[in-house]
Amino acid sequence: MKNSLIKKYEKTTQLNDRGTRMRIISEEEMIAVVKAHEAKNKQDLEDGIANLHEEQALKIHMEETNAIINERNQSKAVA
């Protein structure tokens, strides 16, 4: 894990070089930023999965409701 953090730190430092003024940050600051970014990505992924589960539940509910409505309409048509 430390190697991946170092690589991310080096990449961010290189991206930081593009500006006219480069802000040097400590390794601890960079680790904190990377961990915050990873936590946000994890939360976004969890939110996406939760949304998919909710959409699936709504789809199943809609299908079941439509089936019940169709059965009632067929019963009324026969009567």
N, C-alpha and C positions, 0 to 999 in steps of 0.2 A: 504494500500500500504506500509505503514511504517513497518508493521509486516513482509511482504514478503521480504522487503529489509534487515531487521534484520536477517531473516532466511538465506538469500543468503550470508550475511556478515559472519554469524557463520559458514556456510558450507565452504566458501572460506578460512576462518581462520583455520578450521580443515584440509582442504587440504594443506594449507600452512605449517602445523605442520610436514609434511612428510620430509621436507628438514632438513639438519643439521643446517642451520641457518634460523630462522624465521624472516621475516620482518614484523614488526608491522605497520599497516597503520591506518590512522584515519577513523572515520565513514564517514566523508565527501568524502575522497578518494574512499572508498568502494562504496558509493552511486553513485559517478561519474562513476566508473567502471561498476557498474550494469546498470546504465542508458545508457551508451554507448553500452553495450552488448545488451540490449533490443532494442535500436535503430537499431543496426546492424541486429538483428533478424527480426525486422519489415521491414527493407529495403530488406532483402533477400526474405521475403515472398512476398512483393510487386513486386520484380523483377521476382519471379517465376510466379506470376499471370499474369504479363505482357507478359512473354514468352509463357504461355499457350494461351493467347488471340492471340498472333502473330501466333503461330502454327495453331490455329483454323482458322484464317483468310487465311493463306497460303493453308490449306487443302481445304477450300471452293473454293478459287480461282482456285486451281488445278482441282477440280471436275468440275467447270463451264467451264474451258478451255478444258478439255477432252470431255465434252459434246458437245461443239461447234465443236471441231475437228471431233468427231464422226458424227455429222450431216453433215458436209462438205464432209466427206468421203462417206457417204451414198448417198448424192446428186450426187457426181461424179460417183459413181457406177451405179446409175440409168440412168444417162445421157449417 
